[in-house]
Every structure is written in C-alpha cells, then in structure tokens.
Amino acid sequence: MYEIVVVGCGVIGLTTAVAIQGKFKKTCKVTIFTEKLSPHTTSDVAAGIWCPYLYQDTNMKNIVKWSKATYDYLINLWREGHADEAGICLQPLTMVFSNEGHEQPDWLNVPFGTQPLSTEHLETINKQHKKNFKTGIHFITISAEPLKLLPFLQKRFIQNGGAIKMKKIINFNELSNYDVIVNCTGLYSKILAKDDQVVPARGQLVRVKAQWNFQTFLHEDGDGAVIVNYDSTVLGGTCQVNDTNENPSDSDTRMILKKCYELVPAIQKAPLLDITVGLRPVRTRIRVEMETIKVDNKVLRIVHNYGHGGGGITLSYGCALEATELIKGILEDILKHKL
C-alpha cells in the first residue's frame, strides 16, 4: 500500500485528499497534516461562489477544465441530496459591466443558462439601481459555503479511511517516509515551497441577514458583490495585494456597504452579522505540477496544488483531479522501478 501525505486542510487540501481516495481506493493510505481545521482555515472566510476570479495568467483552457470539473462535482453533490450538509445552493447570478467592449471569458460556457442580458433587462436594472451599465450576463451558479462544505469533506475523508494529524510542517524533509507529498498550503507555500511568486491578496467581507435575497449580483472586477450563502448574504469586497492585515478595517466596511447598497438598495435594511478577513493566495499562475527533490540520497516526490487566488472553491475539485493524475504517474514510476 502506498503512503500519500497531503499538507493543508483547506478546500484544496480536502478535495485533493478525497479525490486521491476515490481514484486509488484501497491501494493508498492518505494522511493530512495541518496546522488548522475548519472553521479556522483561509477557505472558511470565502463566500464560496462558483465564479473564477484572480487566476492571473493561468491558461484559460485549464481554468475552463478545472472550473467545469468542480461545477459538475458540486452539482452531483446537490443531486445526491447533500446540499443541506455541504451548504450547496443553486442560484441565478447577474454580472454587469460598465464598458461595452468587455470580452467574455471562455469559462462562461461552463455554467447552465449563460446568456447576455437583453436591452430591456439592462434598462430595468439601470433604472432600479440608478446606474448606466453597458452590458451584462446571466447564468446559474453554485454557492458552496465553506463553513459547511469543509466539515462535509473532512467527514467524507475520515469515513474513507483517511487520517488527520495536527502539525505544522516546516520542511518537506519531515515527510520523507511518504511515497508522495501533496502540497496544498496556499499562501504558506511562499515559505514551505520557497515560492516568491505567491503573494497575499487581502479580502474583507461583510455578512448580513437577508433571507429574502435569492440572487447573486456582481459588478465587474469585483467592484461590489452581493452573494447568496446558505444562511446569510455576503457583501464584498476588497482585493489588496501584499496587504497582510487580517483585522477588519472600518473604512473597508464603509466602502463595501456603499458599493453593495448601490447594487442592491434593499440590502440597507439587512442586519449585519459578521465582518471577516482572509488572505487569498495569488500567484502568477496556479501551480499544479510535480517536483522532485533529494534529501539524504532519497528522492522526495512532491505534487504542488496551490495559488488559486479568489477561485479556491471554483477550481478545487478540478485541480484535485489534475493533482491525482500526477500522483498516478508517480506511483506507476515507483512500481516500474520496483519490478
């Protein structure tokens, strides 16, 4: 039996661990090492909306492939009756743009019902919001609220025979007894993998109680977002690169509320529930690749899976499958050298 270790227990680490179990069944034992569990991971702060964001220069073909695999995975969980436990909601999403020449990305071919807003619909929105949006799109998205999704995935991982060990890994050398190491440490990869390409992008969110709100409404470039979650509505947000302040800012809160009140004026009457801050792991390109390093004449085989920016939930299961295929190649190579 092969021994595989996953470092990190956010949405990337958990989906990867579950995908490995699903692929290799009883031929592999999977262990997670982590310093934090839900609700204390970076993933727990996210709104959990399926919508690729902050993926930088990552190849669009990969964004489409990974986001589609995740979309399909979450839809299947919903169909199988896990929506309540996993915090999954299907919902309409409207995205508006201030410029007419906005080029629609290829990932818009993934979700159900993608269509441009009609002139009449756009006029209605502009009248309601007292704006002058030039174009817009509409599609059916999914919110997978991390505060529910992560415990669901953790439970599934344990039921499948996985083990979780509470320990902060300082150096990959500590894991030299495992056949494959999978690095899903997000921003911490800057230290653990010595990767200067990954940087923090601070995100502050405001949660309100608006049980009557059933539609997510986004403005281009993250300039205001009203996102439906299972038990709340999330108002966002900020994207402050290289800002590591994890404390809420009053000025950011005022800015977020102002932008979101303009998008959906009725939100002004919604009671405020919470204000949270997280540091997104933004990288020049999302890293899903294999690396080998030598430690005391032993080769460590490492699969990296991090740098997802604002798309951790959106890309999680697709990247997990990609990482699993890399692991498959490693295990085949190990077997070949044993024969």
Secondary structure, DSSP 8 states (H G I E B T S, - for coil): -EEEEEE--SHHHHHHHHHHHHHHGGGEEEEEEES--TTSSGGGGS--B------TT--HHHHHHHHHHHHHHHHHHHHTT-HHHHTEEEEEEEEEES-TT----GGGGSSEEEEE--HHHHHHHHHHHT----EEEEEEEEEE-HHHHHHHHHHHHHHTT-EEEE-----GGGGTTSSEEEE--GGGHHHHS--TTEEEEEEEEEEE--TT---EEEEGGGSSEEEE-SSSEEEE---EET----S--HHHHHHHHHHHHHH-GGGGGS-EEEEEEEEEEEEEEEEEEEEEEEETTEEEEEEEEEEETT-HHHHHHHHHHHHHHHHHHHHHHHHHHH-
